[in-house]
Amino acid sequence: MGAKPLTVWRKASRTWRWLPAYVKQQALRRIPRGPVHLIVSLADHFEPSIVPHQSEARAPYQEQERRVDSWCREYPRVAADYRDHEGYPFVHTYFYPAEQYDKRLLERLAEHCRAGWGEVEIHLHHGIGAPDTTENTRAQLAAFRDALAFEHGCLSYWNAEGMPRYAFVHGNYALANSRRGYFCGVDNELEVLAETGCYADLTLPPGPYNAAHIAKINCLYECALPLHTRAAHRRGKDLVRGRVPTVYPLIIEGPLLLDLARRGSLARLGIENGHLATLNPPTLRRFQLWKRAGISVGGRPDWLFIKLQCHGMNPGDREAMVGELMRCFLRELVETARSRNEILHFVSAREMVNIILAACDGRDGNPGDYRDYRLRRPKPVTGVKPAALRAEMSSKA
C-alpha cells in the first residue's frame, strides 16, 4: 500500500498544520540570557538492513554484520575526544527495529552500549503491506521488550523495580495511525505502548511534508486525548515545573522550524526538523536553530532539550555519522560552548526523560545530576540466565 505522490497543495496543507503554532512560539518564547543548559540527545533509527530508497528491501545478512561491526569500531574514534560538561561523549540512542530482531547483531550493539556509547530502545515498522492489529502490535512489542531486557541487559526500570520500560520511535513516523491508515493501522497504539511499558515516544517531528505532522510542535507533553483514540498525541498538556506527569508515554518532540538558509547569493526557505544526514549535516548554525525552538519544561527555561534524529546505518550518511562532518561539528560545538554561554549535556533518550521528570518535580542545580532520576538501568549480572532474571524482576513488580 503506497502513498500517493505529493502535490504542491498537499505539501502546503501539511505545513499549515503547524505553522500557526510555530509563529506563536517564535513570538513568545525567549531564551534566557544567562548560562543555558542544553540537554542533547540523538534518536538513531538504527536499521542495519536499510537499503536507501528501497523501503521494503533488506541488505544481505553479511552486510548487516559488517555495518554493525564497523560502526562499533569507528564511532568511538569520532566521539571520544569531545566531551560535555561532565565528561560524557556524544552518544546515540539506538532504536532497533523489533521486526528485524537478530540476536547476534543486537548483542554486538549491546556490547558497544555497555562500553558507554549509547543505549538501545525500541523501533517498529508495521502495517506496511496491510493494516496491523492491536493484538499483533502488543505481542510484537512485548516480545522484543523482553528480549532486550532479559537476553541483552538493555532497557530500564522505574525506580529499579517492576517491568522493563522502554522509549519508542515509530517507523515511517506513523504513530497511532497518524498517516491516514498507512504504515500502522492501529488507532490505539499509544494505549498499547502504555500497557507494554513505554515511558516516552520520540518519533516527532517527521520529515518536512510527511502526512503524520500534527499542529502541536516543539513541546514536551502528556497526551490530552484518550490513548485509545487515533493519533491521541494531536492534543497535549505541556509538562510544567511543579506538576508530576501522569499519562505515559510522554511525547518528546525535536525541533521543527522554518529556516531561511543562504546558498551563495540566494536565500532559500526550508524546514528544519533536526534530522542529521550527509546532505544536511550537523553544523553549529543548525545547532543554534535547534536551540531557538526553545523546547523546555514550563517554568524551567534555562534547561533546553534538543532531541535530534538520524538513520545511522544509512550508507549514504556515513560521512555525517562517523566521518569528518561529525568530527568537525563536535569539535566546534564543545570548544566554543563557553563563549556562547552554553553548558552541554550529552544524554541518551532515557537520561533526557529522567532530566525532564526532575524538572517537573522542581529539582534545581545541575541537570546532569538527574540522568538516573526515575528510570534506571540494572547493574550487569553475570552468570544469571534470562529466565531467572525475568522471574526476579517479575517478583518485584
Secondary structure as GFF3:
##gff-version 3
##sequence-region A 1 397
A	DSSP	alpha_helix	8	16	.	.	.	ID=ss1
A	DSSP	alpha_helix	19	28	.	.	.	ID=ss2
A	DSSP	beta_strand	36	45	.	.	.	ID=ss3
A	DSSP	alpha_helix	61	79	.	.	.	ID=ss4
A	DSSP	beta_strand	92	97	.	.	.	ID=ss5
A	DSSP	three_ten_helix	98	100	.	.	.	ID=ss6
A	DSSP	alpha_helix	103	112	.	.	.	ID=ss7
A	DSSP	pi_helix	113	117	.	.	.	ID=ss8
A	DSSP	beta_strand	118	124	.	.	.	ID=ss9
A	DSSP	alpha_helix	134	146	.	.	.	ID=ss10
A	DSSP	pi_helix	147	151	.	.	.	ID=ss11
A	DSSP	alpha_helix	152	152	.	.	.	ID=ss12
A	DSSP	beta_strand	156	158	.	.	.	ID=ss13
A	DSSP	beta_strand	161	170	.	.	.	ID=ss14
A	DSSP	three_ten_helix	171	173	.	.	.	ID=ss15
A	DSSP	three_ten_helix	175	177	.	.	.	ID=ss16
A	DSSP	alpha_helix	189	195	.	.	.	ID=ss17
A	DSSP	beta_strand	198	201	.	.	.	ID=ss18
A	DSSP	beta_strand	220	223	.	.	.	ID=ss19
A	DSSP	three_ten_helix	232	234	.	.	.	ID=ss20
A	DSSP	beta_strand	236	238	.	.	.	ID=ss21
A	DSSP	beta_strand	250	252	.	.	.	ID=ss22
A	DSSP	beta_strand	257	263	.	.	.	ID=ss23
A	DSSP	beta_strand	266	272	.	.	.	ID=ss24
A	DSSP	beta_strand	275	276	.	.	.	ID=ss25
A	DSSP	alpha_helix	284	292	.	.	.	ID=ss26
A	DSSP	beta_strand	303	310	.	.	.	ID=ss27
A	DSSP	three_ten_helix	315	317	.	.	.	ID=ss28
A	DSSP	alpha_helix	318	322	.	.	.	ID=ss29
A	DSSP	alpha_helix	324	335	.	.	.	ID=ss30
A	DSSP	three_ten_helix	338	340	.	.	.	ID=ss31
A	DSSP	beta_strand	342	346	.	.	.	ID=ss32
A	DSSP	alpha_helix	349	360	.	.	.	ID=ss33
A	DSSP	three_ten_helix	367	370	.	.	.	ID=ss34
A	DSSP	beta_strand	375	376	.	.	.	ID=ss35
A	DSSP	alpha_helix	386	396	.	.	.	ID=ss36
###
